[in-house]
């Protein structure tokens, strides 16, 4: 018996993808004429208290040897639904599921997904329609401002651009206590440069007082780390950035604190108080001690990062209350928070933080660190509701990153397209418009190294340290592929996010080698200029937050797609191979003039390792 259903085909399901509450969705299932029974749509909710729903399907048409059964469904509440179809007769019952290619199957498979999100959900405006730029503050730019009140256990480096310390100390511990001096004033001094890249939003890795160079071990949420500057420096940075149309997003590390903090105070740096030293401390209820003081819950078993009880009322009030941490930094000029390890934050905390941010300003943003498909993520045995409304505006789009880098290095355009379409189908449009699309982050290999270097696999830090600078041949291989990746990245749905220094040709394997100093005066000038052109396109054509995504070609060699809104259409195309390849031009692009290009393009074909951006 024949069955046909494709959730991405408008003749089968309309509208495409996620829908707001109250939006009617039409489903059409094609079944061979040899079937004489009934059909029904079966939906199973992912979140309590909703109940399963069965919708009878009626015969709507007969054509081409098939019967077409149709029904409609509208979700009244934000909910994630998993659905299939059932064919029922007196003596037969068939279940129609999704096969690996997304088509209907009678021989088993998975459920389709329907995301119903809060119809009041909208994308915050703080991202703009330009470019995000991520900065690891210690390594971006040193303003020359003398460092004051520096703790004695910090090592201040004078060799800007030197290899970050990676070796353990005499006790075998990685201290992460070497600092190069980058600061907030330094970022402010480089705002004109950032503006030239088309940057409209800065994402800063942690800036609060902490006793490591990465600062994910927060010591005081209410203070700027002294090596980065002062509260006044932060206010000045936000003010000057705003003049250039640039907003500031902060890194919120709320699943744990540092053991060396005013709250836990294991090292005694903060006097006699703190949960580790005093059971009567106001911070004691924040932590989970199995046996006080030495045995406590900590993040991934790392003793320097004790977990907090995020739903403890005093902690929740401290972070999200009217006079809490989040509102303080929003009032001082921040435009939102990126939430570290968002999947370790309970719903109660996420709800409260989101309400806090939006209560201050609806155009401020909450971004979640989620490495998988955030629409259906299961964390600690619980299906999360990040993207249904009320928790997150956006997520770090690792599915795009992983698929794009794999395509550039190994081919497989179909796999890349599948990753794009899955996100577009599962994520609400307001989320899609502001997805954080990175090729590198502080937690990944630098893109040029990932594309041109030897695979890191399970190589140790010593091996990685010896390959911080790629040989010239491997550098240029990675550089070419990175430039092509940027062409696609800047056109994909969402916001392109540059990790500081990628545009300058920085390389590096895993932490800490991906966190080197920006090479001021030693940049790859050609690559910087190319990224400035791409940034200008984003600014000159403010259509990308709402533009339709139209695939053109996704082969092993060439990837191309169109972004279209109204009468404006822009084509993004790359050839990842070393040989020329013909370029399929959609109607309207036959005589287009390139907005930007990398390598050779003659109007009909792309040269080896080439890319082009065309407009109609």
C-alpha positions, 0 to 999 in steps of 0.5 A, a space after each residue: 500500500 502506498 502512503 505519502 506525507 512530507 511535512 516540508 511539502 505545502 501540499 501535505 502540511 501548511 503552513 510550514 514549520 512551527 506555528 503560533 498558538 491558535 494557528 490552524 494547521 492543515 494536514 493532507 495524507 495521500 493513501 493508495 486507492 486500495 485502502 478503504 478504511 479510515 485515517 486519523 491524525 494522532 498528536 502526543 504532547 511533550 509537556 504536562 498537563 496536555 493530553 493526546 489528541 486524535 483528529 479524524 481525517 476526511 476524504 478530500 480528493 481522489 487523484 493520480 491513484 491516491 485518496 487524499 485525507 485531510 484534517 486541521 489542528 490548532 494548538 491553544 497553548 504553547 506545546 511541543 507535539 509529536 505526531 503520526 497518522 493511523 490507518 484503521 479498518 475492521 481487521 487492519 491497523 497501520 501506523 504511518 511514521 517518518 522515515 530517515 529521509 522525512 517521508 511517510 513510512 509503514 515500516 517504522 520510523 520516528 514521529 514528526 514534530 509540530 512546535 506551537 509557540 506563544 503567539 505573543 513571542 517576538 524577536 528582541 530588537 537589540 541584535 539589530 540586523 547586522 553582525 554579532 561579535 564575541 569577545 573573550 575580554 582578557 585577550 581582545 585589547 589592552 588599553 594600557 590602563 594600569 591594573 590596580 588591586 590585582 590579587 597576588 595569585 594572578 600572573 600578569 603577562 607582558 608578552 601580548 600574543 604569547 601562547 596561553 599557559 596550558 601546563 599544570 602547576 607542580 601539583 598537577 592543577 590547571 590554574 588558568 591564572 595567566 592574564 594578558 590584560 585585555 579590558 573594557 576600555 580596550 573594547 571601547 577603544 576598538 568600537 570603530 573597528 567593530 562598527 566597520 565589521 558591521 557589528 550591531 551586538 557584542 557578546 562578552 564572555 564573563 566580566 564579573 569578578 572571578 579568579 580565573 582568566 575565563 571567569 566562569 567561576 564567578 566570585 562576585 556577580 555585582 562587581 566588574 573584575 578588577 583586571 577588566 576595569 570598573 563599573 564606570 568603565 562598563 557604563 562608558 562602554 555601553 554608552 559609546 557602543 549604543 552611539 554606534 548602534 551596538 548593544 552589549 550581551 553579557 555572559 550569565 553563569 548562574 548554574 554554579 559559582 566559584 568555590 573562591 567566591 564571596 558566596 562559597 569562600 573555600 579559600 578564605 579570600 573573603 574573610 570568615 563568611 561564605 557557605 564553606 566556612 559558616 553554616 549560618 551564612 546567608 549563602 549556605 542554602 544556595 549549595 548542596 552539601 553531602 557532608 559539610 564542608 568538604 563534600 558538596 555538589 559541583 559542576 561536572 565534578 570540578 571542586 572549584 565550581 560548586 553547583 547552586 540550588 537555582 530554585 532556592 528563594 534567596 538565590 532566585 531573588 538575588 539573581 532575578 529580583 527587583 534589586 537583583 543582579 540581572 536588573 542591575 546590569 540591565 540598568 547600567 546598559 546591558 541589553 541581555 544575557 547569554 545563559 551558560 549551560 542553559 540545560 542545567 538551569 531549571 524551568 522555574 529559574 529560566 521563567 523568572 530570569 526571562 520575566 526579569 529581563 523582559 520586565 526591564 525591557 522587552 527588546 532585551 534578549 535571553 540567549 541559551 547555550 544549547 548544543 543540540 536541537 533546542 526545540 525538543 531538548 531532553 535535559 536530566 530526563 525532562 523535555 525542555 520548553 525553551 522555545 515555546 515562549 517565556 524562557 529564551 529568545 535565541 540559542 547558540 546554533 551549534 547544529 548549523 555550525 557543525 553541519 556547515 564545517 562538515 560540509 566545507 571540509 568533507 562535502 555532503 551538501 545534503 546533510 548541511 541542507 537537512 540541518 538547516 531545514 530541521 531548524 527552520 521546521 522546528 524553531 519558531 520564526 521569532 527565534 530563527 530570525 535571531 539565532 546565534 550562528 557561529 563558526 567558532 566559540 570559546 568552547 570550540 576549535 578556531 574555524 580556520 584550524 578546524 577546516 585546515 588543520 590536522 584533526 584534533 581527535 584525542 590529542 593532548 594539550 602538548 600536541 595542540 600547543 605545538 600546532 598553534 600556528 598552522 603551516 602555511 599550506 594548511 593555513 591557506 586551506 583553512 583560510 579559503 574554506 573559512 571565507 567560503 563558510 562566512 559567505 554562507 554564514 552571513 546569508 543563513 537565517 539568524 545572526 552571524 556571530 564572529 568570534 574575535 580574531 577569526 576575521 584576522 586569521 587566528 588559529 587554535 585548537 581547544 581551550 586555551 589555544 582558542 583563546 589567544 590574543 587578538 593579533 593587532 598589527 599582524 592581522 590577515 588584512 585581506 581577510 579582515 577586509 573581506 569580513 568588512 564587506 560581508 558586514 556592510 552587506 548585512 547593514 545595507 540590506 536589512 532584510 535577513 530577519 524576515 527573508 524567506 530561505 530558498 535552497 538552490 543547490 546543495 551538492 558535494 561541490 556547490 552550496 547555494 541558496 536565496 534569501 528573499 523578501 518582497 522584491 529583493 532577493 540575494 543569492 549566496 553560493 560557494 564552491 568548496 572544491 579546488 576545481 571550477 564548477 558551474 553555478 545554477 542561477 535562479 530566474 532573475 539572477 542571470 545578469 546580476 552584479 556581485 555584491 561580494 566575491 571570493 576567488 573567481 566567478 565569470 558569471 556562469 561558473 565558480 572557480 576552485 575555492 570560490 564564492 559569490 553573493 549576487 542580488 537581483 
